[in-house]
Structures are given as C-alpha cells and as structure tokens.
Amino acid sequence: MLRIHFSSADLGRLRLAAQPDVMWETVLSLHQLVGPDPFFAPWNRLARKALVDTGAGRDVHLLTTLAPVSSYFPDFLTPSGHHTDLDGAVEEALSTGRGRLRTEIDRLSGSQSRPPAWLDDIAAGRPRALRRLGSACPVRQATGRASRGGEAGGGRSG
C-alpha cells in the first residue's frame, strides 16, 4: 500500500475542485465499466443499464479502445485545465493539432496487438473520425444519470 504523508504546510496548500473534471470523469467511468471495483458495483449495474437503454455500445467500444484500463491512453482525451462543461471539453479535445494526435495515437497503437484501422483516421485528424469521437463522448451523460440514481457506493459518482 502506498502511503503519502502531508505536513501542515502541505495541507494548507491543498485545493479541491468544486466539481469534477468531466473528461477525467468520462475516462475513469469507462475504466470502471471495463474493470469494475466491487465498491462501485451498484453504480456499474445502473450505468450499464443506462448505456444499453441509450444504445451506446458502439460509443463505449470506441472510447474504451482509445482509453484502455491497463495501458497508456492519449493525453488529448483529458485536456489540461479543469473542465466542468462537457461540450467545451470535447471541443477542446477535438481541436488537438494533427501532430499531437498522430504522436499520441501512434503511442497507443504501439501498445495494442491489432489496433483498429479507425485509429489512424483519428491520428490523421480526419473530420469524420473526429466527429464520431465527439459524438461518442456524451457516454458520460448516461453514466452520470446512473450516478444520480442514488445507488452508487458511498455517494460517489464515477
């Protein structure tokens, strides 16, 4: 177990966000769907039902391919700064320059035994591929509805 010790001065400098970052919440929610922690089992059941009800299976597959649980995932999916507006955060992620897209997708592809061909379309910054990625990101809204269902362990959203 990792233990981190904070001094009084450290704690005095600690700042907590009033709201979670929507892109990190999206990625971490996807990770819980793929490799669930038992603590989040009630949330996982509700989130899976919400995703089935909204027909978001293809979106989940696309996003979990881009953000695998046990591997590198591209940094452009979680833009720097703190984002509480999903549409704005998605727009910032999709406006990532082609050079950075190529570098990050190539790194991701290198960790996969058979990367899907559509990853190259995202790496090339092809508008159709980026629009598809942008339309998949609202998967967070479905998983967020599950969080507000009140069953998530300890009141956490995830």
Phi and psi restraints in degrees (value plus and minus 20) as a CYANA .aco file:
   2 LEU   PHI    -107.7   -67.7
   2 LEU   PSI     110.5   150.5
   3 ARG   PHI    -139.2   -99.2
   3 ARG   PSI     115.0   155.0
   4 ILE   PHI    -139.2   -99.2
   4 ILE   PSI     106.0   146.0
   5 HIS   PHI    -124.4   -84.4
   5 HIS   PSI     110.6   150.6
   6 PHE   PHI    -131.9   -91.9
   6 PHE   PSI     116.3   156.3
   7 SER   PHI    -102.5   -62.5
   7 SER   PSI     152.4   192.4
   8 SER   PHI     -81.0   -41.0
   8 SER   PSI     -58.7   -18.7
   9 ALA   PHI     -85.1   -45.1
   9 ALA   PSI     -60.8   -20.8
  10 ASP   PHI     -79.3   -39.3
  10 ASP   PSI     -68.3   -28.3
  11 LEU   PHI     -82.6   -42.6
  11 LEU   PSI     -53.3   -13.3
  12 GLY   PHI     -86.7   -46.7
  12 GLY   PSI     -45.1    -5.1
  13 ARG   PHI    -113.4   -73.4
  13 ARG   PSI     -25.8    14.2
  14 LEU   PHI     -91.7   -51.7
  14 LEU   PSI     113.3   153.3
  15 ARG   PHI    -146.9  -106.9
  15 ARG   PSI     117.2   157.2
  16 LEU   PHI    -133.8   -93.8
  16 LEU   PSI     120.3   160.3
  17 ALA   PHI     -94.8   -54.8
  17 ALA   PSI     125.7   165.7
  18 ALA   PHI     -90.8   -50.8
  18 ALA   PSI     -48.8    -8.8
  19 GLN   PHI    -156.4  -116.4
  19 GLN   PSI     132.9   172.9
  20 PRO   PHI     -92.7   -52.7
  20 PRO   PSI     136.5   176.5
  21 ASP   PHI     -94.8   -54.8
  21 ASP   PSI     104.6   144.6
  22 VAL   PHI     -85.5   -45.5
  22 VAL   PSI     -52.1   -12.1
  23 MET   PHI     -95.2   -55.2
  23 MET   PSI     -59.7   -19.7
  24 TRP   PHI     -85.5   -45.5
  24 TRP   PSI     -59.6   -19.6
  25 GLU   PHI     -81.3   -41.3
  25 GLU   PSI     -59.2   -19.2
  26 THR   PHI     -83.5   -43.5
  26 THR   PSI     -70.8   -30.8
  27 VAL   PHI     -82.7   -42.7
  27 VAL   PSI     -66.1   -26.1
  28 LEU   PHI     -88.9   -48.9
  28 LEU   PSI     -52.0   -12.0
  29 SER   PHI     -84.9   -44.9
  29 SER   PSI     -62.5   -22.5
  30 LEU   PHI     -81.7   -41.7
  30 LEU   PSI     -60.5   -20.5
  31 HIS   PHI     -81.4   -41.4
  31 HIS   PSI     -58.5   -18.5
  32 GLN   PHI     -88.5   -48.5
  32 GLN   PSI     -51.3   -11.3
  33 LEU   PHI     -88.2   -48.2
  33 LEU   PSI     -58.1   -18.1
  34 VAL   PHI    -102.8   -62.8
  34 VAL   PSI     -63.1   -23.1
  35 GLY   PHI    -148.9  -108.9
  35 GLY   PSI      52.6    92.6
  36 PRO   PHI     -86.6   -46.6
  36 PRO   PSI     121.4   161.4
  37 ASP   PHI    -108.4   -68.4
  37 ASP   PSI     114.8   154.8
  38 PRO   PHI     -73.3   -33.3
  38 PRO   PSI     -50.5   -10.5
  39 PHE   PHI     -77.3   -37.3
  39 PHE   PSI     -54.1   -14.1
  40 PHE   PHI    -117.7   -77.7
  40 PHE   PSI      -5.0    35.0
  41 ALA   PHI     -75.0   -35.0
  41 ALA   PSI     -64.8   -24.8
  42 PRO   PHI     -81.6   -41.6
  42 PRO   PSI     -63.4   -23.4
  43 TRP   PHI     -81.7   -41.7
  43 TRP   PSI     -62.4   -22.4
  44 ASN   PHI     -79.8   -39.8
  44 ASN   PSI     -64.1   -24.1
  45 ARG   PHI     -80.5   -40.5
  45 ARG   PSI     -66.6   -26.6
  46 LEU   PHI     -85.4   -45.4
  46 LEU   PSI     -61.3   -21.3
  47 ALA   PHI     -85.6   -45.6
  47 ALA   PSI     -64.5   -24.5
  48 ARG   PHI     -80.5   -40.5
  48 ARG   PSI     -61.6   -21.6
  49 LYS   PHI     -83.4   -43.4
  49 LYS   PSI     -64.5   -24.5
  50 ALA   PHI     -81.6   -41.6
  50 ALA   PSI     -58.8   -18.8
  51 LEU   PHI     -89.2   -49.2
  51 LEU   PSI     -58.7   -18.7
  52 VAL   PHI     -85.2   -45.2
  52 VAL   PSI     -65.3   -25.3
  53 ASP   PHI     -80.8   -40.8
  53 ASP   PSI     -51.2   -11.2
  54 THR   PHI    -115.1   -75.1
  54 THR   PSI     -21.0    19.0
  55 GLY   PHI      46.5    86.5
  55 GLY   PSI      16.6    56.6
  56 ALA   PHI    -113.7   -73.7
  56 ALA   PSI      -2.9    37.1
  57 GLY   PHI     -76.9   -36.9
  57 GLY   PSI     -64.3   -24.3
  58 ARG   PHI     -84.5   -44.5
  58 ARG   PSI     -57.2   -17.2
  59 ASP   PHI     -84.5   -44.5
  59 ASP   PSI     -64.1   -24.1
  60 VAL   PHI     -82.3   -42.3
  60 VAL   PSI     -62.9   -22.9
  61 HIS   PHI     -81.2   -41.2
  61 HIS   PSI     -66.0   -26.0
  62 LEU   PHI     -79.4   -39.4
  62 LEU   PSI     -68.8   -28.8
  63 LEU   PHI     -89.4   -49.4
  63 LEU   PSI     -57.0   -17.0
  64 THR   PHI     -94.3   -54.3
  64 THR   PSI     -42.2    -2.2
  65 THR   PHI     -90.7   -50.7
  65 THR   PSI     -59.6   -19.6
  66 LEU   PHI     -95.8   -55.8
  66 LEU   PSI     -48.0    -8.0
  67 ALA   PHI    -149.3  -109.3
  67 ALA   PSI      47.8    87.8
  68 PRO   PHI     -85.8   -45.8
  68 PRO   PSI     133.3   173.3
  69 VAL   PHI     -85.9   -45.9
  69 VAL   PSI     -68.1   -28.1
  70 SER   PHI    -123.5   -83.5
  70 SER   PSI       5.4    45.4
  71 SER   PHI    -165.5  -125.5
  71 SER   PSI     156.4   196.4
  72 TYR   PHI     -80.5   -40.5
  72 TYR   PSI     124.0   164.0
  73 PHE   PHI    -151.8  -111.8
  73 PHE   PSI     129.4   169.4
  74 PRO   PHI     -78.9   -38.9
  74 PRO   PSI     115.0   155.0
  75 ASP   PHI     -84.3   -44.3
  75 ASP   PSI     -46.4    -6.4
  76 PHE   PHI     -83.6   -43.6
  76 PHE   PSI     -38.2     1.8
  77 LEU   PHI     -91.4   -51.4
  77 LEU   PSI     -39.8     0.2
  78 THR   PHI    -147.5  -107.5
  78 THR   PSI      57.6    97.6
  79 PRO   PHI     -75.7   -35.7
  79 PRO   PSI     130.9   170.9
  80 SER   PHI     -84.1   -44.1
  80 SER   PSI     139.7   179.7
  81 GLY   PHI      73.7   113.7
  81 GLY   PSI    -197.2  -157.2
  82 HIS   PHI    -136.3   -96.3
  82 HIS   PSI      99.4   139.4
  83 HIS   PHI    -135.2   -95.2
  83 HIS   PSI     102.7   142.7
  84 THR   PHI    -130.8   -90.8
  84 THR   PSI     -27.1    12.9
  85 ASP   PHI    -126.5   -86.5
  85 ASP   PSI      94.1   134.1
  86 LEU   PHI     -80.6   -40.6
  86 LEU   PSI     -66.7   -26.7
  87 ASP   PHI     -80.5   -40.5
  87 ASP   PSI     -63.3   -23.3
  88 GLY   PHI     -85.5   -45.5
  88 GLY   PSI     -60.4   -20.4
  89 ALA   PHI     -86.6   -46.6
  89 ALA   PSI     -62.3   -22.3
  90 VAL   PHI     -83.1   -43.1
  90 VAL   PSI     -63.5   -23.5
  91 GLU   PHI     -80.6   -40.6
  91 GLU   PSI     -61.5   -21.5
  92 GLU   PHI     -84.6   -44.6
  92 GLU   PSI     -62.8   -22.8
  93 ALA   PHI     -81.2   -41.2
  93 ALA   PSI     -61.8   -21.8
  94 LEU   PHI     -94.9   -54.9
  94 LEU   PSI     -34.6     5.4
  95 SER   PHI    -110.4   -70.4
  95 SER   PSI     -11.5    28.5
  96 THR   PHI     -79.2   -39.2
  96 THR   PSI     117.6   157.6
  97 GLY   PHI     -83.0   -43.0
  97 GLY   PSI     131.6   171.6
  98 ARG   PHI     -80.2   -40.2
  98 ARG   PSI     -57.3   -17.3
  99 GLY   PHI     -81.7   -41.7
  99 GLY   PSI     -64.9   -24.9
 100 ARG   PHI     -88.0   -48.0
 100 ARG   PSI     -62.2   -22.2
 101 LEU   PHI     -75.5   -35.5
 101 LEU   PSI     -67.7   -27.7
 102 ARG   PHI     -81.2   -41.2
 102 ARG   PSI     -67.2   -27.2
 103 THR   PHI     -80.5   -40.5
 103 THR   PSI     -67.0   -27.0
 104 GLU   PHI     -92.7   -52.7
 104 GLU   PSI     -58.6   -18.6
 105 ILE   PHI     -90.4   -50.4
 105 ILE   PSI     -58.0   -18.0
 106 ASP   PHI     -80.8   -40.8
 106 ASP   PSI     -60.7   -20.7
 107 ARG   PHI     -83.4   -43.4
 107 ARG   PSI     -63.5   -23.5
 108 LEU   PHI     -82.8   -42.8
 108 LEU   PSI     -66.2   -26.2
 109 SER   PHI     -81.3   -41.3
 109 SER   PSI     -54.1   -14.1
 110 GLY   PHI     -85.2   -45.2
 110 GLY   PSI     -41.1    -1.1
 111 SER   PHI    -114.5   -74.5
 111 SER   PSI     -19.5    20.5
 112 GLN   PHI    -131.9   -91.9
 112 GLN   PSI     119.4   159.4
 113 SER   PHI     -89.2   -49.2
 113 SER   PSI     -58.1   -18.1
 114 ARG   PHI    -159.7  -119.7
 114 ARG   PSI      59.0    99.0
 115 PRO   PHI     -85.3   -45.3
 115 PRO   PSI     121.8   161.8
 116 PRO   PHI     -87.3   -47.3
 116 PRO   PSI     129.2   169.2
 117 ALA   PHI     -82.2   -42.2
 117 ALA   PSI     -50.3   -10.3
 118 TRP   PHI     -86.0   -46.0
 118 TRP   PSI     -38.6     1.4
 119 LEU   PHI     -81.0   -41.0
 119 LEU   PSI     -56.2   -16.2
 120 ASP   PHI     -84.6   -44.6
 120 ASP   PSI     -54.0   -14.0
 121 ASP   PHI     -84.7   -44.7
 121 ASP   PSI     -59.2   -19.2
 122 ILE   PHI     -88.3   -48.3
 122 ILE   PSI     -63.7   -23.7
 123 ALA   PHI     -80.1   -40.1
 123 ALA   PSI     -53.7   -13.7
 124 ALA   PHI    -101.0   -61.0
 124 ALA   PSI     -24.7    15.3
 125 GLY   PHI      50.8    90.8
 125 GLY   PSI       5.7    45.7
 126 ARG   PHI     -85.5   -45.5
 126 ARG   PSI     107.0   147.0
 127 PRO   PHI     -73.2   -33.2
 127 PRO   PSI     -61.8   -21.8
 128 ARG   PHI     -82.6   -42.6
 128 ARG   PSI     -62.5   -22.5
 129 ALA   PHI     -86.4   -46.4
 129 ALA   PSI     -59.9   -19.9
 130 LEU   PHI     -88.7   -48.7
 130 LEU   PSI     -57.6   -17.6
 131 ARG   PHI     -82.7   -42.7
 131 ARG   PSI     -60.9   -20.9
 132 ARG   PHI     -82.2   -42.2
 132 ARG   PSI     -63.7   -23.7
 133 LEU   PHI     -81.9   -41.9
 133 LEU   PSI     -65.3   -25.3
 134 GLY   PHI     -81.2   -41.2
 134 GLY   PSI     -57.2   -17.2
 135 SER   PHI     -93.4   -53.4
 135 SER   PSI     -42.5    -2.5
 136 ALA   PHI     -98.6   -58.6
 136 ALA   PSI     -48.0    -8.0
 137 CYS   PHI     -80.3   -40.3
 137 CYS   PSI     -50.7   -10.7
 138 PRO   PHI     -85.0   -45.0
 138 PRO   PSI     -15.0    25.0
 139 VAL   PHI     -71.1   -31.1
 139 VAL   PSI     -51.0   -11.0
 140 ARG   PHI     -78.7   -38.7
 140 ARG   PSI     -54.2   -14.2
 141 GLN   PHI     -82.6   -42.6
 141 GLN   PSI     -60.5   -20.5
 142 ALA   PHI     -87.2   -47.2
 142 ALA   PSI     -63.2   -23.2
 143 THR   PHI     -90.6   -50.6
 143 THR   PSI     -50.1   -10.1
 144 GLY   PHI     -86.1   -46.1
 144 GLY   PSI     -57.5   -17.5
 145 ARG   PHI     -80.9   -40.9
 145 ARG   PSI     -57.0   -17.0
 146 ALA   PHI     -83.0   -43.0
 146 ALA   PSI     -59.8   -19.8
 147 SER   PHI     -83.1   -43.1
 147 SER   PSI     -59.1   -19.1
 148 ARG   PHI     -96.0   -56.0
 148 ARG   PSI     -25.1    14.9
 149 GLY   PHI     -89.6   -49.6
 149 GLY   PSI     -31.8     8.2
 150 GLY   PHI      65.9   105.9
 150 GLY   PSI     -20.6    19.4
 151 GLU   PHI    -114.8   -74.8
 151 GLU   PSI     -31.0     9.0
 152 ALA   PHI     -82.2   -42.2
 152 ALA   PSI     118.2   158.2
 153 GLY   PHI     -76.1   -36.1
 153 GLY   PSI     113.0   153.0
 154 GLY   PHI      44.3    84.3
 154 GLY   PSI      -7.7    32.3
 155 GLY   PHI      57.1    97.1
 155 GLY   PSI     -14.5    25.5
 156 ARG   PHI     -98.1   -58.1
 156 ARG   PSI     130.3   170.3
 157 SER   PHI    -123.7   -83.7
 157 SER   PSI     139.2   179.2
